[in-house]
Amino acid sequence: MPERIFHIATASEWRTALGTGTYATSTVGRTLEEEGFIHASRRDQVPGVFERYYRSLAEDLVLLTIDPTRLTSEVRMDPVGDDTYPHVYGPIEPRAVVDAVPLSRTGQPETVMSLWIKGMARRMGIALAVMLVIAAVLWAVALQR
């Protein structure tokens, strides 16, 4: 059993889990109840899982790092094709998640600096758009005089 296992979640579902005390999404569009377990992966499997199932999602994603010893649910390494993947046979309690890191649109973990830069770029873009609208209005008013 790997020391830590990983699960990609939407940021909104993770926020909900923090409020309710349980996370029960198996994978994109599938619940624990529907699937029978929650899909997880070893760290080396995360990029492939992201590419296959999450790349096309427009939602914000987080990579959950799970300590299996903190789970009350059973974790099994199940065969999938030529490999094995960890599956959590029950809900994941937030206390078992030792880290939740935002993922970029390429599936790479975001750093505080990259998130700050993206936020700053977004705010600068909005400010520029507002300035252009004001300039256009002032120009239109000046032409009417």
N, C-alpha and C positions, 0 to 999 in steps of 0.2 A: 504494500500500500504506500503510495507516495506520501511524503510528509505533508505537503500542501496540495490541494486540488483547486481548479479554477473554473469559473462559470462566467459567461458573458450575459449581462442583464441589461434591459433598458433602464435608463436612469429613473424614469417614472415608476416602474415596477419596484425598483430597489427602494425608492423613497416611501412607497406604500408599505413595503415590508418593514421598514424601520418604524413606521407608525403602528402596524398591526402586530409585529413581533414574529411574523413568519413569512418566508419567501417560498412560493409554490409554483413558479413558472418553470416548466421543463426545458423549453426551448422556444424559438420564435413561434408565436401563435398556438402553443400547446401548453396545457397545464399539467401539473403533477398528476392530478386525477385522471386526465385523458391518457397520459403516457405511461403512468405507473412508476416513474422515477424522474429525477431531475438530471439532465445531461450535464456532465462536467468533463474536465480534461486535465491532463498533465500540462505543465507549462510549455513544453515543446509542441503540444498539439493545438495550442490556442490560435496561432496564425492560420492554420488550415480550417479550423472551425469558423473563425471570423470570415475567411474567404468564401466558404461554402454557404453559410447561413445568415451572416449579418452585414456583409458589405453593402448590400442594396438598401438597407434600412435607413430611413431619414431621421430616425430618433437618436437622441443622445444615448450613448452606451457606456457602461462601466464594466471593468473587469474585477470580479470578486475573487479574492484569495481566501480560501476556506481551510480552516484547520479541522481535519476530520475528527480529531480527539475531542473537539468541543460540540460535535453534533450529537443529538439524541437519535437521529436516523441512521440506519445502516448504510455503509458505503461498500460497494462491490466493484471489483475490476471485471467488467464484462467484455467478452470478445466482440469486436466489431470489425468485420472483414479480416484483415491480416494483423490487426492490432488489438489492444484492449483499451477501454476507456473507463474512468470512474463514473459510476452512477450512484446517486443519492436516493435511497428508497424511503423517502419521506420528506417533510418540509425542512428547509434550512432556517435555523434561528439566526438572527443578526449577530448574536454573541459569538457564533462560530466563524464569522467573517472577520478576518484580521486586517484586511485592507480592501478598499474599493477605489479603484483608480479610473478616472475618465479615459475613454478610448477615442482616438482621433478617427477620422473618416477612412484612414488607411489601416486601422486596427492596432496602431501603436499606442502605448500608454502616454497620456498627456502629462506634461510637467506643469508646475505652478507657473513657470515663466512662459511656456507656450500658451497656456490659458489666458494669462495676463495680456500677452501680445495680441491674441485673437480678440479679446474683449476691447482692447484699446483700438485696434483697427476697425472694429465694428462701430465704436463710438465716434471715431474720426470720420468714418463714411457717412454716418447719420448727420454729423455736424456739417460736413461738406454739402450734403444734399439740401439741408436747411438753408445754408448760405446761398446756394444756387437759386433756390426758390425765392428768397428775399431779393437777390440781385435781379431776377427776372421781373418781379413785381415792381421794384424801383425803376427799372428800365422802361417798363410799360407805362408807368405813371409819368416819367420824364418825357416820353414820346407824345403823350396826350397834351402836354403844355404848350 
